[in-house]
Every structure is written in C-alpha cells, then in structure tokens.
Amino acid sequence: MNDQYDAGYEGGPYELVGYDEYGRPVYRQVPPPQPPQQQTYDPYGQQGYGYDPYATGAQTDQQTGPQQPVPPYDPYGTGQQPPVPPQGQYDTGSYPQQYDGYDPYGQAATSGQQPQVAEQTAYIPQQAGPAEPGPDQEPQGGGPGAREDRDYRTEQFAFVEDPDAESEDVIDWLAFTENRTERREEAKRRARGRLVAIVVALSLVVAGGVGYLWYAGKLPGVSSSGDSAGATTASGAQKRNVIVVHLHDTKKTGTSTALLVDNTTTKQGTTVLLPNSLALTGDDGSTTTLTKSVDDDGSSGTREALDTALGTSIQGTWRLDTPYLQNLVDLVGNIEVDTNADVPDPDAKKGETPLVRKGENQTLSGKAAVAYATYKGSGEEQNAQLERFGQVMQGVLRKMSSDATAATTTVQTLAQILDPPLTDKDLGTFLAGLSDLAKSGDYKTAMLPVEGDGTLNAQATASVVKDVLGGTAKSPDQDAAVRVSVQNATGAKERTEDARVTLLNGGFTFLEGGTASAAEATSKVTYKDDTDKENASEVAKTLGLPAGAVAKGDVSANADVTVVLGQDYEPATAD
C-alpha cells in the first residue's frame, strides 16, 4: 500500500497510521515541514540578553529580538506537545521537574513553548468519514490517551449478530441428514417387526395344520396299530345322525333305499345303499326282505327292522317320490354327475337322442336326474340302479345350501308331507350338514354287501355295519330282547326256520346269519362281552344245545350272541 496516498482534496498528502476496530485503514494528513531556525552569529562570542544557559530554546537577540522556540522532536508523530509557558514567566524551580520528566524513549520534556501542530485523520475517498469516538471508545493512534489493552465487545463483530446464509444451509443439511437417518432406522424396525409377525403366523399355521391332521387321523407316519386301537374307541363313542331315504318310483312302482349318515365325530358323511334283497325280521318275527318291508310295514316298521338288523339308530324316514326328486334338483339348480350309461327319455320314441349322455360331469336337470336314478339297463342287477341313485343323491347334496335356514326353505318349498317324527327344520338342518361335507370332499357312497339270500356276510359286518354305521355302538335298552344271529351249518335249509321259531318263542330277537359254505359237526354259541355270558347260556338252553357249546369270542356286529348251528342240532318237537 502506498503510505503517501494523495487523496486529491484539501491539498495535502496522507499517510497510513493504522486500522480501526472494523479493520478499515486509517490515514492522516502529513504536517508541512518546518523551515530551519536561523540564529544570529555573535562573532565576539558574546551571548545576548536572551541567553538561556539551560538551552530551553527561549533565546533573545539584541538586534533581532526574541525568537520562537524550536519544537521538540516527536518520535511517535502524535502531534501533541507539552504546553510552553509564556516568555518572561520562567520558574527556575521547575527546571529540575522538567528534567525529572525526561522521557528515556525520546520524548523530551521541554519548558519552551511549542506551537500546536494540527492533525487530521483522513480516509480513502471510497470510505465514509471517520466515526466520532464515543465516551467509552479510546482515541485513535498511539498517544498517551490510548489504552494498551483494547476492550472488544461482541457487537463489534458482524458475524456474531448477523445470520449467515451459508451457516443456515449447513444447519438445514444436518437436519435433513438426521431426519433421513431416523427414517431409515424406523423402516428397519418396521421391517423386523413384519418379519417376526410373518414367522409367528407361519409357525401357527404349521402347528394348526399338524394338529388337524393328527386329530383327523391323516398325519403321515402314524402307526396303523394306533389307528386300529383308536378305531374301536371311535366306533363305540362316535356320534352319528342317520336318516333312511326311500325313493318311490311312481311310474315303475319300485323302491330304492339308502341311509344318509352324518358322523359328527369324524366329520365324515356317507350314503349307505341298501339292496332290496336285505333280509329283515318283521313285526311278527317272520323273515322278510327290505322291499317287502317298505311296502307292507311302512316307514315306521321298516325303520325298526333296519335298526334291529344293522344295530344302528335311525332318527327319521324321508319318503322321496320321484316328482319331489325332480323338483328338488330343479330347485338347487341342476346337478353334475359322472354318468355310466346312456339313458333314454322315457317319454320319447325309440331311436331318439338319449336324455342322459354317458360321460364325466354331465349336467342333469330334474327330469334327467330322475331318469338316471331309476334306470336299470337290460341284464343289470338291482345294485346297478341303486348306485345311480346314490350318485344323484350326492350330486343333490353338493348343490344344496350349507346354511340350515336356506336348506330348510328349500325343503319347505317342496311342500312335501314328511313322516313323523321328522320335520322340515330337522330335515333341512340335516341336509345342510351333509352338504357341507359333500362340498369339502368328506363324503362317500358305500354299498352294503349281502349274500344271495339277503343275509349279511363278514365283509358287510366289518366294513359297513361296524365302521360306517357303528353297529356295536348301540346300547340296547335294559328290557330289550337279546339279538341272536343264527348261521346254518347243518346242511339242511329248514333248520334255520326251526331255530327262528324257537328263539322267537323264547323272547329273543332273531337275526338271519345266512348259510355257511361248509357243514360243521358241532354247534357253537359265542358272546363278546361278559355281560352277555348269561344271555348266551339261555340261548343255548333254548335251542337244546349243551352248556359246553357256549364260549367267549367274536360275534356279528349287529348281534349280542352268535349261533352257528351244527349237525348236532336237533329242533324241538311239538307236543
């Protein structure tokens, strides 16, 4: 920087003297140079009147008169001079004081009067004029009035009071970074929470599925021995709701019978088809067939005969004539059946298009369903037609509503008079339960196998009567007659009738056990439970068999005591 800056105004040069509290340069005007002092030469070496032996600068000359004192040297350039007393007023006592005030740093204390040198503080033209110092501010320069230690205040610094835009940007960036980090952490916490919830949900689903499979007996790896052990308990403790259905063909005057079974314990539904040749015991104790019982004994008598023969408990009888079946199929909105034969239209001529086509998932209307359920082809057994009836009944159950109220409304819409004690509400609720099982796939159709003479064989006893109908589950009343199943192994057919008459006269219930494939020499009377031991002994005594013929063993599922008539059996002769 140029120390001799010429501002170009007020006619004098400037020099830099320092900086103010705001960091701005401060200049002052350089005082004009003093002309050298001229002293009068005394050739005679005589000192004039104004001789000052102490060289105070106050000298006189006889010729020129008093001279102005020479100003002392100011090494700091402050422009402040000590006061000079007027001429002629000197106090010699003050000289020592003057010398005592000698400044060793070059500021001589003089007693001579020095003229004040005016000083101006200047600024560069681009700056504003110098600010007037306040009462609490110190003067500029390094004069005696200046303090060695400056007292700075916070308001003197602009960056303390005034906010900086850049600093605000930094604060905003820090806040944004902090918020972004918090959002990331919160997202991670939510993700961990969702993962834990999913794991817990999957664990519950797996546990529930395994529990259901175990409860339903479908869990892989379960031993068959455990199943067989539980089967006995299940067959004896399971709850079943059973209704017998008689389909009456109003055109062909034939009947078809089936049992609708709802096992509420195992959640399994079954349609048990009963051949018309099934042997039953009539009200008078005589042997009859199922089809004859339906025609002669009616609904109530047939239901009781079936209970006796199968050892089950039937809650009601549903007589379903073919016109009502047609209306029922139309009400549920047609059915789908896998048909096994082409069925002609009974009202059409020969050679015309069949009413029902053979194939899978055939849609049957009410009329077509009735034609298929009652159709028996040329040379077919009655069981073939019975199976088609079972298909139609299962198709109806799949289309029936699973809601009890809606199913009851459907039954009431048929306007059918039911046989007591069955009511519309009972039948609707029962059909709704079976519909739910049919839709879920827990429904099947089974044929009750019988022998040619209508008697039950061992297969029927094991697979249907025991497992499906739960024949052993029936607990007869205390006063009920003992049920006795009789199998003829004598080789003479008439021995069966002889034994039937004898047992009926003795107060026992006779059950047809059929004819053995081979004759046996000795007769056998067996019982299963110890409570039936006495009853078995009474049966043997009634038939004229020895006491040694009684033994504990397996019996028919629908009987309390089983009798095998051997060649040693002799019927009682009438008196």
C-alpha positions in Angstrom: 0.0 0.0 0.0 1.2 3.5 -0.7 1.9 5.2 2.5 2.0 8.6 0.8 -1.5 8.3 -0.7 -2.6 11.6 -2.1 -6.4 11.8 -1.7 -6.6 14.7 -4.0 -8.5 17.1 -1.8 -7.6 19.8 0.8 -4.2 20.0 -0.8 -2.0 17.7 1.3 -0.6 14.2 1.3 -1.7 11.3 3.7 0.0 8.5 5.4 -1.3 5.3 7.0 -1.5 5.4 10.7 -3.3 2.1 11.5 -6.7 0.3 11.3 -9.9 0.9 13.2 -11.9 -1.7 15.1 -13.7 -2.8 11.9 -10.4 -3.5 10.1 -10.5 -0.4 7.9 -7.3 1.6 7.2 -6.9 5.0 8.8 -4.9 7.8 7.3 -3.8 11.2 8.5 -2.5 14.3 6.8 1.2 14.8 6.9 2.1 18.1 8.5 4.1 20.5 6.4 7.9 20.6 7.1 9.1 23.4 9.4 11.7 25.8 8.0 15.1 25.6 9.7 15.7 28.1 12.5 18.2 30.9 11.9 20.3 32.0 14.8 22.3 35.3 14.9 26.0 34.7 14.9 27.9 36.5 17.5 31.5 37.0 16.3 32.6 38.2 19.6 31.3 35.1 21.3 29.1 37.2 23.5 25.9 35.9 24.5 22.9 38.2 24.3 20.4 39.1 26.9 18.2 36.2 26.0 20.9 33.7 26.6 19.4 30.6 28.1 22.0 28.6 30.0 19.8 25.6 30.1 19.1 25.6 26.4 15.4 25.8 26.8 15.1 27.2 23.3 13.9 30.7 24.6 16.7 32.9 23.2 16.8 36.6 22.5 18.9 38.8 20.4 19.6 42.3 20.9 19.1 43.1 17.3 16.5 40.6 16.1 14.5 40.3 19.3 13.0 37.2 20.8 12.9 34.1 18.7 10.3 31.3 18.6 11.4 28.2 20.4 12.1 25.1 18.3 9.6 22.4 18.8 10.9 19.2 20.4 11.1 16.1 18.4 8.0 13.9 18.5 9.2 10.3 17.6 5.6 8.9 17.6 4.0 11.6 15.4 1.1 12.1 17.8 1.2 15.9 17.2 0.6 16.6 20.9 3.2 18.9 22.5 3.5 19.9 26.1 2.4 23.4 26.9 5.0 26.1 26.7 4.8 28.9 29.3 4.8 32.4 28.0 8.1 34.3 27.7 9.3 36.1 30.7 7.5 33.8 33.2 10.2 31.3 33.9 10.4 29.5 37.2 13.8 28.1 37.9 12.3 25.8 40.4 10.6 24.0 37.7 13.8 23.1 35.8 14.6 20.1 37.9 11.0 19.0 37.5 11.4 19.4 33.8 14.5 17.3 33.8 12.8 14.8 36.1 10.1 14.3 33.4 12.7 13.4 30.8 11.4 10.6 28.6 14.1 8.0 28.1 12.3 6.8 24.9 12.9 10.0 23.1 10.1 12.2 24.3 12.0 15.2 25.9 10.2 17.3 28.4 10.9 20.9 27.4 9.8 24.1 29.0 9.9 26.1 25.9 6.6 27.0 24.3 5.9 24.8 21.3 3.3 25.6 18.7 0.4 23.0 18.4 0.6 21.1 15.1 -2.8 20.4 13.8 -3.5 16.8 12.7 -6.3 15.5 10.6 -7.4 11.9 10.2 -8.3 11.1 6.7 -9.9 8.1 4.9 -9.6 7.0 1.3 -12.2 8.6 -0.9 -14.2 5.4 -1.2 -14.8 5.2 2.5 -17.1 7.2 4.7 -15.7 9.8 7.1 -14.2 8.8 10.4 -16.7 8.0 13.1 -16.7 10.1 16.2 -15.4 8.2 19.1 -17.9 7.6 21.9 -17.4 8.2 25.5 -16.4 4.6 26.0 -14.1 4.4 23.0 -10.5 5.2 23.1 -8.8 7.7 20.8 -7.1 6.7 17.6 -3.3 6.5 17.5 -0.7 5.5 20.0 -0.9 8.8 22.1 -0.9 8.9 25.8 -4.7 8.7 25.8 -4.8 5.3 24.2 -5.1 2.1 26.3 -2.6 -0.6 25.8 -5.3 -3.4 26.1 -8.3 -2.9 23.9 -11.7 -3.9 25.3 -13.5 -5.6 22.4 -17.3 -6.2 22.5 -19.4 -8.8 20.7 -21.5 -6.2 18.9 -18.3 -5.0 17.1 -18.2 -8.3 15.1 -20.7 -8.6 12.3 -20.7 -12.3 12.1 -22.0 -12.7 15.6 -25.1 -10.6 15.2 -26.0 -11.2 11.5 -27.0 -14.8 10.5 -25.0 -16.2 7.6 -27.0 -17.8 4.8 -24.3 -20.5 4.4 -24.5 -21.4 8.0 -28.3 -21.8 7.7 -27.7 -24.2 4.7 -25.3 -26.2 6.9 -27.9 -26.4 9.6 -30.6 -27.5 7.2 -28.3 -30.2 5.7 -27.6 -31.5 9.2 -31.3 -31.6 10.0 -32.1 -33.4 6.7 -29.3 -35.9 7.3 -30.6 -36.6 10.8 -34.2 -37.0 9.7 -33.1 -39.3 6.8 -31.2 -41.5 9.3 -34.1 -41.7 11.6 -36.4 -42.7 8.8 -34.0 -45.4 7.7 -33.9 -46.8 11.3 -37.6 -46.6 11.6 -38.0 -48.5 8.3 -35.6 -51.2 9.5 -37.6 -51.6 12.8 -40.8 -51.9 10.9 -39.3 -54.5 8.6 -38.0 -56.5 11.5 -41.4 -56.3 13.1 -43.1 -57.6 9.9 -40.6 -60.4 9.6 -41.3 -61.5 13.2 -45.0 -61.4 12.6 -44.7 -63.5 9.4 -42.6 -66.1 11.2 -45.1 -66.3 14.0 -48.0 -66.6 11.7 -46.3 -69.4 9.6 -45.5 -71.3 12.8 -49.1 -71.1 14.0 -50.4 -72.2 10.6 -47.9 -75.2 10.5 -48.8 -76.1 14.1 -52.6 -75.9 13.3 -52.2 -78.0 10.2 -50.3 -80.7 12.0 -52.8 -80.7 14.8 -55.7 -81.0 12.4 -54.0 -83.9 10.5 -53.3 -85.6 13.8 -56.9 -85.1 15.0 -58.3 -86.3 11.7 -56.0 -89.3 11.7 -54.4 -88.2 8.4 -50.9 -87.4 9.8 -48.3 -89.4 7.8 -46.1 -91.7 9.9 -48.8 -92.6 12.4 -48.7 -96.4 13.0 -51.6 -98.5 11.9 -51.7 -100.2 15.3 -52.6 -96.9 16.9 -55.3 -96.3 14.3 -56.8 -99.7 15.0 -56.7 -99.2 18.7 -58.4 -95.9 18.3 -60.9 -97.3 15.8 -62.5 -99.5 18.5 -62.9 -96.5 20.7 -64.2 -94.3 17.8 -66.8 -96.9 16.7 -68.1 -97.2 20.2 -68.0 -93.5 21.1 -68.7 -91.7 17.8 -71.9 -89.8 17.3 -73.9 -90.4 14.1 -77.1 -88.9 12.8 -78.8 -91.3 10.4 -81.9 -90.9 8.2 -83.3 -93.5 5.9 -84.4 -92.4 2.4 -87.0 -94.4 0.4 -87.2 -93.4 -3.3 -90.6 -94.4 -4.7 -90.8 -94.6 -8.5 -94.3 -93.6 -9.2 -94.2 -94.8 -12.7 -92.5 -98.2 -12.3 -93.8 -98.9 -8.8 -90.3 -99.7 -7.4 -88.4 -98.5 -4.4 -84.7 -97.7 -3.7 -83.4 -97.3 -0.1 -80.3 -95.6 1.2 -79.1 -94.5 4.6 -77.7 -90.9 4.9 -75.1 -91.0 7.7 -73.5 -87.9 9.3 -70.7 -88.8 11.6 -70.3 -85.7 13.6 -67.3 -87.1 15.4 -65.1 -87.8 12.4 -66.7 -85.2 10.2 -67.5 -87.8 7.5 -70.6 -88.2 5.5 -71.7 -91.4 3.8 -74.6 -92.7 1.7 -75.1 -96.4 2.5 -77.0 -98.1 -0.3 -79.3 -101.0 1.0 -80.1 -103.7 -1.5 -83.8 -104.6 -1.7 -82.9 -108.3 -1.0 -81.6 -107.4 2.5 -83.2 -109.9 4.9 -85.2 -108.3 7.8 -87.3 -109.5 10.6 -90.9 -108.5 10.5 -93.1 -107.3 13.4 -94.4 -110.9 13.9 -90.8 -112.3 13.9 -91.0 -113.6 10.4 -88.2 -113.1 7.9 -88.9 -110.6 5.1 -86.9 -108.5 2.6 -86.3 -104.8 2.6 -88.5 -104.1 -0.4 -91.4 -106.1 1.1 -91.0 -104.4 4.4 -91.3 -100.9 2.8 -94.5 -101.9 1.0 -96.1 -103.9 3.9 -94.8 -102.4 7.2 -94.5 -98.8 6.0 -91.9 -96.3 7.2 -92.1 -96.9 10.9 -91.9 -100.7 10.7 -89.0 -100.7 8.2 -87.0 -98.3 10.3 -87.3 -100.5 13.4 -86.4 -103.6 11.3 -83.3 -101.9 10.0 -82.3 -100.8 13.5 -82.6 -104.4 14.6 -80.7 -105.9 11.6 -77.9 -103.3 11.5 -77.6 -102.4 15.1 -77.9 -98.7 14.4 -80.3 -95.9 15.4 -82.2 -94.2 12.7 -83.7 -90.8 13.6 -86.2 -90.4 10.8 -87.6 -91.6 7.5 -87.7 -89.5 4.4 -90.1 -90.8 1.7 -89.0 -89.2 -1.6 -91.3 -89.8 -4.5 -89.8 -89.2 -8.0 -91.8 -86.0 -8.7 -90.3 -84.5 -5.5 -86.8 -85.6 -6.5 -87.3 -83.8 -9.9 -88.5 -80.6 -8.1 -85.6 -80.8 -5.7 -83.0 -81.0 -8.5 -84.6 -78.1 -10.2 -84.6 -76.0 -7.0 -80.9 -76.5 -6.4 -80.1 -75.5 -10.0 -79.4 -78.9 -11.7 -76.6 -81.3 -10.7 -73.3 -82.6 -12.2 -72.8 -86.4 -12.3 -70.3 -88.7 -13.9 -72.8 -90.9 -15.7 -72.0 -94.5 -16.6 -74.8 -95.2 -19.2 -76.9 -93.5 -21.8 -80.4 -93.1 -20.5 -83.2 -92.7 -23.0 -86.1 -90.3 -22.5 -89.0 -92.3 -21.1 -91.4 -90.0 -22.9 -89.7 -90.3 -26.3 -89.8 -92.8 -29.0 -87.0 -95.4 -29.6 -84.0 -94.2 -31.6 -84.2 -90.6 -30.4 -81.4 -88.8 -28.7 -81.0 -90.1 -25.1 -82.0 -87.9 -22.3 -78.7 -88.6 -20.4 -75.4 -89.0 -22.1 -72.7 -91.2 -20.7 -69.6 -89.2 -19.6 -68.0 -87.1 -16.9 -69.5 -84.0 -15.3 -72.8 -84.4 -17.1 -75.3 -81.7 -16.2 -78.7 -83.2 -15.2 -81.9 -81.4 -14.9 -84.7 -82.6 -12.6 -86.2 -84.8 -15.3 -82.9 -86.2 -16.4 -81.8 -86.9 -12.7 -85.0 -88.9 -12.1 -84.5 -90.9 -15.3 -80.9 -91.7 -14.4 -81.6 -92.5 -10.7 -84.3 -95.1 -11.7 -82.6 -96.5 -14.7 -81.7 -100.2 -14.8 -80.2 -101.5 -18.1 -81.0 -104.7 -19.7 -79.5 -107.6 -17.8 -78.3 -105.4 -14.9 -78.7 -106.2 -11.3 -80.7 -104.0 -9.0 -77.5 -102.8 -7.4 -76.5 -101.0 -10.6 -79.6 -98.9 -10.5 -79.0 -98.4 -6.7 -75.6 -97.0 -7.4 -77.0 -94.4 -9.9 -79.5 -93.3 -7.2 -76.6 -92.8 -4.8 -74.8 -90.6 -7.4 -77.9 -88.4 -7.8 -78.2 -88.0 -4.0 -74.6 -87.0 -3.6 -75.0 -84.5 -6.5 -78.0 -83.0 -4.8 -76.1 -82.6 -1.5 -73.3 -80.8 -3.3 -75.7 -78.3 -4.7 -77.8 -77.9 -1.5 -77.1 -74.9 0.6 -74.8 -75.4 3.6 -76.9 -72.9 5.6 -79.5 -74.6 7.7 -82.1 -71.8 7.2 -81.7 -71.8 3.4 -81.8 -75.6 3.3 -84.9 -75.7 5.4 -86.5 -73.2 3.0 -85.7 -75.5 0.1 -87.4 -78.4 1.9 -90.4 -76.3 2.7 -90.7 -75.3 -0.9 -91.2 -78.9 -1.9 -94.5 -78.8 0.0 -93.9 -82.4 1.0 -95.6 -84.1 3.9 -92.9 -85.9 6.0 -93.3 -88.9 8.2 -93.2 -88.1 11.9 -91.2 -87.5 13.9 -89.1 -85.9 11.0 -89.9 -82.2 10.5 -89.0 -79.7 7.8 -86.5 -78.0 10.1 -84.9 -81.3 11.1 -84.5 -82.5 7.5 -83.2 -79.1 6.3 -80.6 -78.9 9.1 -79.5 -82.4 8.5 -79.2 -81.9 4.7 -77.2 -78.7 5.3 -74.7 -80.6 7.4 -74.2 -83.2 4.7 -73.9 -80.6 2.0 -71.0 -79.0 3.8 -69.2 -82.4 4.0 -70.0 -83.1 0.3 -68.6 -79.8 -0.8 -65.4 -80.3 1.2 -64.8 -83.8 -0.2 -65.5 -85.6 3.1 -68.3 -87.6 1.6 -68.5 -91.1 0.1 -71.0 -93.7 -1.1 -70.9 -97.4 0.1 -72.9 -100.4 -0.8 -74.0 -102.8 1.9 -72.9 -106.2 0.7 -75.3 -109.1 1.3 -75.5 -112.7 0.3 -77.8 -114.1 -2.3 -80.3 -115.0 0.4 -80.2 -111.4 1.8 -78.1 -112.2 4.9 -75.1 -110.1 5.9 -71.7 -111.6 5.3 -68.5 -111.0 7.1 -67.4 -108.2 4.8 -70.6 -106.3 5.5 -70.2 -106.7 9.2 -66.6 -105.4 9.2 -66.7 -102.6 6.6 -70.1 -101.1 6.7 -72.1 -102.1 9.8 -69.2 -101.7 12.2 -67.2 -98.8 10.7 -69.8 -96.7 9.0 -73.0 -97.4 10.9 -71.3 -98.2 14.2 -73.4 -101.2 14.9 -71.5 -102.0 18.1 -72.2 -98.6 19.4 -75.8 -99.3 20.1 -76.6 -100.0 23.7 -79.8 -101.9 23.9 -82.4 -100.9 26.5 -82.4 -102.8 29.7 -85.7 -104.5 28.8 -84.8 -105.0 25.1 -84.7 -108.5 23.7 -81.4 -110.1 23.2 -80.4 -110.1 19.5 -79.3 -113.5 18.2 -77.7 -114.0 14.8 -78.1 -117.6 13.5 -76.0 -119.1 10.8 -77.0 -122.5 9.4 -74.1 -125.0 9.1 -76.2 -128.2 9.3 -76.6 -128.8 5.6 -80.4 -128.6 5.9 -82.1 -125.3 5.0 -85.1 -126.0 7.1 -83.1 -125.9 10.3 -82.9 -122.1 10.0 -86.7 -121.8 10.2 -86.8 -124.2 13.1 -84.3 -122.1 15.1 -86.1 -118.9 14.3 -89.4 -120.1 15.6 -87.7 -121.5 18.8 -85.9 -118.3 19.5 -88.9 -116.0 18.9 -90.9 -118.2 21.3 -88.2 -117.8 23.8 -88.4 -114.0 23.7 -85.2 -113.4 21.6 -84.8 -111.3 18.5 -83.8 -113.5 15.5 -81.3 -112.2 13.0 -80.6 -114.0 9.8 -76.9 -115.0 9.6 -77.1 -116.8 6.3 -75.8 -120.3 5.4 -72.3 -121.5 6.0 -70.2 -122.6 3.0 -69.5 -125.9 4.7 -71.2 -128.0 7.2 -69.9 -128.3 10.8 -70.3 -131.2 13.2 -70.9 -129.3 16.4 -72.9 -126.2 17.2 -71.3 -123.0 18.8 -72.8 -120.2 20.8 -70.4 -117.2 21.3 -70.6 -113.9 23.1 -68.3 -111.0 23.2 -68.9 -109.1 26.5 -69.0 -110.8 29.9 -72.4 -109.2 30.5 -73.8 -111.3 27.7 -72.5 -114.6 29.1 -75.7 -115.4 30.9 -77.7 -114.5 27.8 -75.6 -116.9 25.7 -76.3 -119.7 28.2 -80.0 -119.0 27.9 -79.9 -119.1 24.1 -78.1 -122.5 24.2 -80.6 -123.9 26.6 -83.5 -122.6 24.5 -82.1 -124.3 21.3 -81.3 -127.5 23.2 -77.6 -127.2 22.9 -75.1 -128.4 25.6 -73.6 -125.8 28.0 -70.1 -126.7 26.7 -71.1 -125.0 23.3 -71.1 -121.6 25.0 -67.7 -119.7 24.6 -66.4 -116.2 24.5 -65.4 -115.0 21.1 -66.3 -112.7 18.1 -69.9 -112.1 17.3 -71.7 -110.3 14.5 -71.6 -106.5 14.7 -75.4 -106.3 14.8 -75.9 -109.1 17.4 -75.4 -109.8 21.0 -75.0 -113.5 20.6 -74.0 -115.5 17.6 -75.1 -119.1 17.0 -73.6 -121.5 14.4 -76.0 -124.5 14.0 -74.0 -127.7 13.6 -75.1 -131.2 12.6 -75.7 -132.0 16.3 -78.6 -129.5 16.4 -82.0 -131.2 16.8 -85.0 -129.0 16.7 -87.6 -129.3 19.4 -90.6 -131.4 18.6 -94.0 -130.2 19.2 -96.1 -132.0 21.9 
